[in-house]
Amino acid sequence: MLRYLLKRLAILVPTFIGITVVCFLVIHLAPGEPTSMQAELNPKITPEAIQQLKHHYGLDKPLPVQYLIWMKNLSRLDFGASISADSRPVWDKIRERLPITISINVASMIIIFIVSIPLGVISAVRRGSMLDRAITVFVFIGFSIPGFWLALICMDFLGVRLMWLPISGIHSQGYEHLGALAKVWDITRHLALPVFISAFGSLAGMSRYMRSSMLEIIRQDYILTARAKGLSERAVIYRHAMRNALLPVITILGLSVPGLIGGSVIFESIFSIPGLGKLFYDGIMMRDYNLIMGSLTIGAVLTLLGNLIADLAYSVADPRIRAS
């Protein structure tokens, strides 16, 4: 197991470098620069002042040189200073926002796993039944509804009309004066809608993957053998069939991590949540290269870690992976 883990970690290093190279090129090839944004805000700025700003931020150097300087600073966990008005270190900004985004995405992953797996198993075992058809309708609804539209509908119905849940921020006014349990409940109410919106689309797709995998497994000969030996249907389904059916689902679950992190930009902006996605969006609007690269780097690290966890879970579920 340790050898398998070391091999996976060795593969992550060149993958990470490749991701940073592509991201660095893309954001610098996009139209607009931080200096142009500052020039628009100050029409009296002179071309000499703009050139001095480029020199100050290192934007007058060739792209390969800029990338090597950025990688050198990254080796010291230094993402540089934000090009925005506050000029704060990028890592300080990310460190403030990262726990919120991670909490929402972890909660979404847990909900996806807990709900989609049983839905897929039940739908496969009771194939063709009314319950299977109802789950299928739910899945198609989940696939077809855009996340941002569902977020606006939930905000209007649950937040504005019924006033059951807050529709913005992560805590209420006077949060500092609440007790411990009241603080937990207040944050839970504020994050209920974002977590639901984040999980809903993936929930539908994951249950469909689980159903397809389960249908393929229960047709295998060893499942017929297990039933012929007199094992209960519950033992056959949950002890023998479901473990093998989880293998492709674990892979899909690991690959869904980038989608969840990317989706953070949408629902954090809609719900005004001060997370990494909202910070990334603000950085793009201001052409804050250091902030954009810092956010993309953290997102890449989280994605690679998610895939690594999926690989490890895959090897636990199927010992043949470790042996090979």
Rosetta blueprint (number, residue, H / E / L):
1 M L
2 L H
3 R H
4 Y H
5 L H
6 L H
7 K H
8 R H
9 L H
10 A H
11 I H
12 L H
13 V H
14 P H
15 T H
16 F H
17 I H
18 G H
19 I H
20 T H
21 V H
22 V H
23 C H
24 F H
25 L H
26 V H
27 I H
28 H H
29 L H
30 A L
31 P L
32 G L
33 E L
34 P H
35 T H
36 S H
37 M H
38 Q H
39 A H
40 E H
41 L H
42 N L
43 P L
44 K L
45 I L
46 T L
47 P H
48 E H
49 A H
50 I H
51 Q H
52 Q H
53 L H
54 K H
55 H H
56 H H
57 Y H
58 G L
59 L L
60 D L
61 K L
62 P L
63 L H
64 P H
65 V H
66 Q H
67 Y H
68 L H
69 I H
70 W H
71 M H
72 K H
73 N H
74 L H
75 S L
76 R L
77 L L
78 D L
79 F L
80 G L
81 A E
82 S L
83 I L
84 S L
85 A L
86 D L
87 S L
88 R L
89 P E
90 V H
91 W H
92 D H
93 K H
94 I H
95 R H
96 E H
97 R H
98 L H
99 P H
100 I H
101 T H
102 I H
103 S H
104 I H
105 N H
106 V H
107 A H
108 S H
109 M H
110 I H
111 I H
112 I H
113 F H
114 I H
115 V H
116 S H
117 I H
118 P H
119 L H
120 G H
121 V H
122 I H
123 S H
124 A H
125 V H
126 R L
127 R L
128 G L
129 S L
130 M H
131 L H
132 D H
133 R H
134 A H
135 I H
136 T H
137 V H
138 F H
139 V H
140 F H
141 I H
142 G H
143 F H
144 S H
145 I L
146 P L
147 G H
148 F H
149 W H
150 L H
151 A H
152 L H
153 I H
154 C H
155 M H
156 D H
157 F H
158 L H
159 G H
160 V H
161 R H
162 L L
163 M L
164 W L
165 L L
166 P L
167 I L
168 S L
169 G L
170 I L
171 H L
172 S L
173 Q L
174 G L
175 Y H
176 E H
177 H H
178 L L
179 G L
180 A H
181 L H
182 A H
183 K H
184 V H
185 W H
186 D H
187 I H
188 T H
189 R H
190 H H
191 L H
192 A H
193 L H
194 P H
195 V H
196 F H
197 I H
198 S H
199 A H
200 F H
201 G H
202 S H
203 L H
204 A H
205 G H
206 M H
207 S H
208 R H
209 Y H
210 M H
211 R H
212 S H
213 S H
214 M H
215 L H
216 E H
217 I H
218 I L
219 R L
220 Q L
221 D H
222 Y H
223 I H
224 L H
225 T H
226 A H
227 R H
228 A H
229 K L
230 G L
231 L L
232 S L
233 E H
234 R H
235 A H
236 V H
237 I H
238 Y H
239 R H
240 H H
241 A H
242 M H
243 R H
244 N H
245 A H
246 L H
247 L H
248 P H
249 V H
250 I H
251 T H
252 I H
253 L H
254 G H
255 L H
256 S L
257 V H
258 P H
259 G H
260 L H
261 I H
262 G H
263 G H
264 S H
265 V H
266 I H
267 F H
268 E H
269 S H
270 I H
271 F L
272 S L
273 I L
274 P L
275 G L
276 L H
277 G H
278 K H
279 L H
280 F H
281 Y H
282 D H
283 G H
284 I H
285 M H
286 M L
287 R L
288 D L
289 Y H
290 N H
291 L H
292 I H
293 M H
294 G H
295 S H
296 L H
297 T H
298 I H
299 G H
300 A H
301 V H
302 L H
303 T H
304 L H
305 L H
306 G H
307 N H
308 L H
309 I H
310 A H
311 D H
312 L H
313 A H
314 Y H
315 S H
316 V H
317 A H
318 D L
319 P H
320 R H
321 I H
322 R H
323 A H
324 S L
